[in-house]
Amino acid sequence: MSPRARAYFELVRVPNLFTAPPDVIAGAAISGVFSGIESLEAALPLGITCAASMSLYAGGVALNDVVDAPHDAHERPERPIPSGRIARGAAAHVAVEHFAAGLLLAACVGFLAPDAGVRPGCVAVILTTSIVSYNVLKHTVFGPALMGLCRGINFLLGASLHPAFSIEALVLHDVAWPSAAACLAVYVAGLTAFARHETGRARRLALLPGWLGMLAGISLMPIVVEVSHSSIEITSGGLGLIVSVVLLMTAVVAVGVTAITRPGADVLKTAVGWLIALIVFIDAALASVGAGVAGWLATAGFLLPYVALKRRFAPT
């Protein structure tokens, strides 16, 4: 691999790009879109929506490095910008290009899926605005909440393919997807708060709020099954979600206890990498509620490229 290509992959944190489509697929599955896909042609709108999500994610992490360049010069000198492998201005261009591509892809979904209309494009605009807002305010108290919001909206990007998707449905909570998006958002907000301390030796109590936030997000997931009774046909995924919650809680407790009792930088970076991977399993569990085993497999499959690329490129 050429040095330029490697620098680009590091800039966009290429392993993490594969955690974005699971949000979209889970949103489509729990809203009922996934179960209606019976051919490759029918799957194309969802595939393009996933590509849009990945592009917007890449734009967001590139912008993150642009904003954090002064901090990275001291805390992460190996990153592409402080190491001199990518100029700060060039990284900004990469961010803008990915944002533009993601918005264009989302807008095109409406042409392939008339029932979706302009909704995916509108949600993509809101998602982009949230991503930019996070990067502006990431070092404030609002940072974790905004990151969680970004993930929740990314989940809704998949749900926006369904004809019933509307602001009214979101407010009334008469469908499952708002509750599912909220669970994911709470988990990611907690993870973001937890990950803030990975560049140095954290105080043990400083890790506690983020850890509890992740546990809270997972513990809320059974609510999705209750809401689903009035909005989608429950599959065997309902039981699978309960089992998944137990396993996810166990994993977060184990990783959290290890990081809190041994709060060194290396331990925290490793912990954060695996906690990011759990996002895919959360999405898979939520997808199984609406689409059973097929939804779980289609979502969890993205863990393979994440793990493979994580060995060569840092996900944090």
C-alpha positions, 0 to 999 in steps of 0.5 A, spaced: 500 500 500 502 506 498 504 511 503 498 516 500 493 511 500 495 509 508 495 516 510 488 517 507 485 510 510 488 513 517 484 519 516 477 516 515 479 511 520 477 506 515 475 500 520 469 505 523 466 506 516 464 499 516 460 500 523 455 505 519 451 501 514 449 496 520 445 502 523 442 504 516 440 496 515 437 496 522 433 502 521 430 499 515 429 492 518 426 494 524 421 499 520 419 493 515 423 495 509 428 490 509 423 484 509 420 487 503 427 486 499 426 480 495 431 481 489 438 485 488 434 491 484 429 492 490 436 492 495 439 497 491 436 503 494 438 500 501 445 499 498 446 506 496 443 509 503 448 505 506 454 508 501 451 515 503 452 513 510 459 511 509 461 517 505 458 522 511 461 518 516 468 519 512 467 526 512 465 527 519 472 523 521 476 527 516 473 533 519 474 531 526 482 531 524 482 537 521 479 540 527 483 536 532 490 538 528 493 542 534 491 537 539 493 531 535 500 535 534 501 533 542 497 527 543 497 523 537 503 526 533 502 519 529 496 522 525 496 523 518 495 531 519 501 532 525 505 527 522 505 531 515 503 526 511 496 530 509 496 537 509 490 540 514 487 544 508 487 537 503 484 533 509 478 539 509 477 538 502 477 530 503 471 532 508 467 536 504 468 531 498 465 526 502 459 530 505 457 532 498 458 525 495 454 522 501 448 528 500 448 526 493 447 519 494 442 520 499 438 524 494 438 519 489 435 514 493 428 517 492 429 516 484 430 509 485 425 508 491 419 513 489 416 511 496 422 514 499 421 520 496 425 526 499 426 523 506 433 520 505 436 526 502 432 530 508 435 526 513 442 526 510 442 533 511 440 533 518 445 528 519 451 532 516 449 538 520 449 534 526 456 531 524 459 538 523 455 541 530 459 535 533 466 537 531 465 544 533 462 542 540 466 536 541 470 539 547 464 541 550 459 538 555 454 537 549 460 533 545 457 526 547 450 527 546 451 530 539 455 524 537 450 519 540 445 524 536 449 523 530 448 515 530 441 515 532 440 519 526 444 515 522 439 509 524 433 513 522 436 514 515 435 507 514 428 507 517 426 513 512 426 508 506 419 506 509 413 510 507 410 511 514 417 515 516 414 522 518 416 527 524 409 525 526 411 518 527 417 520 531 413 524 536 408 519 537 412 513 538 407 509 535 412 505 531 419 501 533 424 505 530 424 512 534 425 507 540 431 503 537 434 509 535 434 512 542 437 506 545 443 506 540 444 514 541 444 513 548 450 507 548 454 511 543 453 518 547 456 513 553 461 510 549 464 517 547 464 520 554 468 514 556 473 514 550 474 522 551 480 519 556 483 514 552 489 519 550 492 519 557 491 516 564 484 517 566 482 517 573 477 511 574 471 515 576 472 519 570 470 513 566 464 511 570 459 516 567 460 513 560 460 506 562 454 507 565 451 511 559 453 505 555 449 500 560 443 504 560 443 504 552 443 497 552 438 496 558 433 500 554 433 495 548 427 491 551 423 497 550 423 496 542 420 489 543 414 492 547 413 498 542 414 493 536 407 490 538 403 495 535 408 497 529 411 491 526 410 483 526 414 480 531 419 475 529 423 470 533 428 476 533 424 478 540 427 473 544 434 474 540 434 481 542 433 479 550 439 474 549 443 479 545 442 484 551 444 479 556 451 478 552 452 485 550 451 487 558 456 482 560 461 484 554 460 492 556 461 490 564 467 486 562 471 491 558 469 497 563 471 493 569 478 492 566 479 499 563 476 502 570 481 498 574 487 499 569 486 506 566 492 506 562 492 509 555 493 502 551 488 499 555 483 504 554 484 504 546 483 497 546 477 497 550 474 503 546 476 499 539 472 493 542 466 497 544 465 500 537 465 493 535 459 492 539 455 498 536 455 492 530 452 487 535 447 492 537 444 494 530 444 486 529 440 485 535 435 491 533 435 488 526 433 481 528 426 484 531 424 486 525 427 481 520 429 475 524 436 471 522 436 475 515 436 481 519 441 479 524 446 476 519 446 482 514 448 487 519 453 483 523 456 481 517 460 488 517 463 486 523 468 482 519 471 488 515 471 492 521 476 486 525 480 485 519 482 492 518 482 494 525 489 490 525 492 495 520 488 501 522 487 504 529 479 505 529 480 511 534 
